[in-house]
Amino acid sequence: MTDDCAIALSGVTLALGNATFAFDCRLPAGAITAVTGPSGSGKTTFLNLVAGFERPDAGTVSIGGQDVTALHPAERPVSLVFQDNNLFAHLDIASNIGLGIDPSLRLSAQDRAAVSTALERVGLGGFEKRRPGTLSGGERQRAAFARALVRRRPVLLLDEPFAALDPDLRAAMSALLVELHRETGNTVLIVTHDPQEVRRSADHVLFLKQGRIAVNLPAERFLSGTGVAEADTFMRQI
């Protein structure tokens, strides 16, 4: 992305039931930004506003300098990875990843080569004909990463992608995320409740509190102490 601000929420407000959210921020391009905070603070709502699954009552959402507020999720320049990885059990891994290129699975030879390359990059070379049910939890998340890679979108959004994995697998998947980020240079937004995840992978941190942004800092400054009691207490939970 040419804009040094990859994602901007300007005067965004949203009411969901009894909860209200208000976000105003600019996030750096080419960085891994962790969106963290206590349960119910608005982390997934923030991600959904960027992805387009929620529309703000007021304000604008911009990606790479483009106002995307009115765009549907499929029209936004983003790829998504969720905790449940969204793999289709009846399709083999190659087909699941091919959906990231063409939902109708009309793939050219070049497309199929891109699928194989993506699998190799995430450590799943040779898994093309396997079904999701035969893979471990970590392998399914790797496949979800591969599908995001073939979409070639400039922004990658992840919603608690490693929450269901054991600590060793979480650490391995964090390392893979950082490695792929170094290769692609894309912008990553990861929702996490895990302080270790913030330490391992984040270049920038948003800390949310009661539907508002309490801290918006580069990770180095965030980790050295913010002066916001809730944020500093959160990072001591290790």
C-alpha positions in Angstrom: 0.0 0.0 0.0 1.3 3.5 -0.8 -0.6 5.2 1.9 1.3 5.2 5.2 -2.2 4.8 6.9 -3.6 1.4 5.8 -6.8 1.6 7.9 -8.6 4.6 9.2 -11.9 4.8 11.2 -13.0 8.4 11.4 -15.8 9.4 13.8 -17.2 5.8 13.6 -20.1 5.1 16.0 -22.3 2.0 16.3 -25.0 0.8 18.6 -25.6 -2.9 19.1 -28.3 -3.7 21.6 -27.3 -2.0 24.8 -23.7 -1.5 23.8 -22.3 1.5 22.0 -19.0 1.8 20.2 -17.0 4.8 19.1 -13.8 4.4 17.2 -11.4 7.0 15.7 -8.0 5.9 14.7 -5.4 5.5 12.0 -3.4 2.3 11.7 0.0 2.0 9.9 0.4 0.2 6.6 2.7 -2.8 6.4 2.4 -3.5 10.1 0.9 -6.2 12.3 -1.6 -4.4 14.6 -2.9 -6.3 17.5 -6.4 -5.4 18.7 -6.7 -6.4 22.3 -8.5 -5.7 25.5 -10.9 -7.4 28.0 -13.9 -9.5 26.9 -16.7 -7.3 25.7 -14.4 -4.3 24.9 -15.3 -4.3 21.2 -12.4 -6.2 19.6 -14.5 -8.3 17.2 -16.9 -5.4 16.5 -13.9 -3.3 15.5 -12.7 -6.0 13.1 -16.2 -6.4 11.7 -16.4 -2.7 10.9 -13.2 -3.0 9.0 -14.3 -6.2 7.2 -17.8 -4.8 6.4 -19.8 -7.3 8.5 -21.0 -4.3 10.5 -21.9 -0.9 9.1 -21.4 2.2 11.3 -24.3 4.4 12.3 -22.0 7.4 11.6 -18.5 8.0 10.4 -16.3 6.4 7.7 -14.1 3.4 7.3 -11.1 3.8 4.9 -8.6 1.2 3.6 -5.6 2.4 1.8 -7.1 5.8 1.4 -10.3 4.5 -0.1 -13.7 5.0 1.6 -15.1 1.5 1.9 -17.9 2.3 4.3 -20.6 1.4 1.8 -18.8 -1.6 0.3 -19.9 -5.2 1.0 -17.2 -7.5 2.6 -16.5 -9.2 -0.7 -15.7 -5.8 -2.3 -13.2 -4.7 0.3 -9.4 -5.3 -0.2 -9.2 -7.8 2.7 -8.7 -11.4 3.4 -10.0 -13.0 6.6 -9.0 -15.9 8.9 -11.3 -16.9 11.8 -10.8 -19.1 14.8 -12.9 -21.9 13.2 -10.9 -21.6 9.9 -14.1 -21.9 7.7 -12.9 -24.9 5.7 -15.5 -27.0 3.9 -15.4 -30.6 5.1 -16.6 -32.1 1.7 -13.8 -30.4 -0.3 -10.2 -31.4 -0.3 -7.6 -28.9 0.9 -6.6 -27.8 -2.6 -10.3 -26.9 -3.4 -10.7 -25.1 -0.1 -7.8 -22.9 -0.9 -8.9 -22.5 -4.6 -12.0 -20.9 -3.3 -9.9 -17.9 -2.4 -9.1 -17.5 -6.1 -12.5 -18.3 -7.6 -15.6 -19.3 -5.6 -16.8 -21.4 -8.6 -13.4 -23.3 -8.6 -12.8 -22.7 -12.3 -9.1 -22.7 -11.8 -6.4 -22.3 -14.5 -3.2 -24.2 -14.4 -1.6 -21.1 -13.1 -4.2 -20.9 -10.3 -3.6 -24.5 -9.3 0.2 -23.8 -9.2 -0.5 -20.8 -6.9 -2.5 -23.1 -4.6 0.4 -25.6 -4.4 2.9 -22.8 -3.8 0.7 -21.4 -1.0 0.5 -24.8 0.7 4.3 -25.1 0.5 4.7 -21.7 2.1 2.6 -22.7 5.1 4.2 -26.1 5.5 1.5 -28.2 3.9 3.1 -29.3 0.7 1.5 -32.6 -0.5 -1.7 -32.0 1.4 -3.7 -31.1 -1.7 -6.0 -34.2 -1.7 -6.5 -34.3 2.1 -9.8 -33.5 3.6 -10.1 -31.0 6.5 -11.3 -33.7 8.9 -7.9 -35.5 8.6 -5.9 -32.5 9.6 -4.9 -31.3 13.1 -6.2 -28.0 14.4 -2.8 -26.3 13.6 -2.8 -27.8 10.1 -6.4 -26.5 9.4 -5.3 -23.0 10.5 -2.3 -23.3 8.2 -4.7 -24.1 5.3 -6.8 -21.1 6.2 -3.6 -19.0 6.0 -2.9 -20.5 2.5 -6.3 -19.5 1.3 -5.7 -16.0 2.5 -2.4 -15.9 0.7 -3.9 -16.9 -2.7 -6.4 -14.0 -2.5 -3.5 -11.5 -2.7 -5.4 -8.8 -0.8 -3.3 -6.1 0.8 -5.0 -6.4 4.3 -5.3 -9.6 6.3 -7.8 -9.7 9.2 -7.6 -12.4 11.8 -10.2 -12.9 14.6 -8.7 -14.9 17.5 -7.2 -17.3 14.9 -5.2 -19.3 17.5 -7.5 -19.3 20.5 -8.4 -22.9 20.2 -4.9 -24.2 19.9 -2.5 -25.3 22.7 0.3 -23.0 23.8 3.0 -24.6 21.7 0.8 -24.5 18.5 -0.1 -20.9 19.3 3.5 -20.0 19.4 4.2 -21.9 16.2 1.3 -20.2 14.4 2.4 -16.8 15.6 5.9 -17.4 14.2 4.3 -18.4 10.9 2.2 -15.3 10.8 5.3 -13.1 11.3 7.2 -15.0 8.7 4.5 -14.7 6.1 4.1 -11.0 6.9 7.8 -10.5 6.3 7.4 -12.1 2.9 4.3 -10.3 1.8 4.7 -6.9 3.5 0.9 -6.8 3.8 -1.1 -5.1 6.6 -2.3 -7.4 9.3 -5.0 -6.8 11.9 -5.2 -9.5 14.5 -7.8 -9.7 17.3 -6.4 -11.4 20.4 -7.0 -11.7 24.1 -3.5 -13.3 24.6 -0.8 -11.0 26.0 1.9 -13.4 24.7 0.5 -13.1 21.2 0.9 -9.3 21.4 4.5 -9.7 22.5 5.3 -12.3 19.9 3.9 -10.7 16.8 2.6 -7.1 17.1 4.3 -4.0 15.6 1.4 -1.8 16.8 -1.3 -2.2 19.4 -4.8 -1.0 19.9 -6.2 -1.6 23.4 -9.9 -1.3 23.7 -12.0 -0.6 26.8 -15.8 -0.4 26.9 -16.2 0.1 23.2 -13.6 2.8 23.0 -9.9 3.0 22.0 -7.9 3.5 25.3 -4.4 3.0 23.8 -3.1 3.3 20.2 0.7 2.9 20.2 3.6 1.2 18.5 4.2 -2.1 20.3 7.6 -1.0 21.7 6.0 1.9 23.5 2.9 -0.2 24.5 5.1 -2.9 26.1 7.2 -0.4 28.0 4.1 0.9 29.9 1.1 3.0 28.8 0.0 4.7 31.9 -3.5 3.2 31.3 -4.0 0.9 34.3 -6.1 -1.7 32.5 -3.7 -2.0 29.6 -0.6 -2.4 31.8 -2.4 -4.9 34.0 -3.5 -6.9 30.9 0.1 -7.2 29.8 1.2 -8.5 33.2 -1.1 -11.6 32.8 1.7 -13.8 31.7 
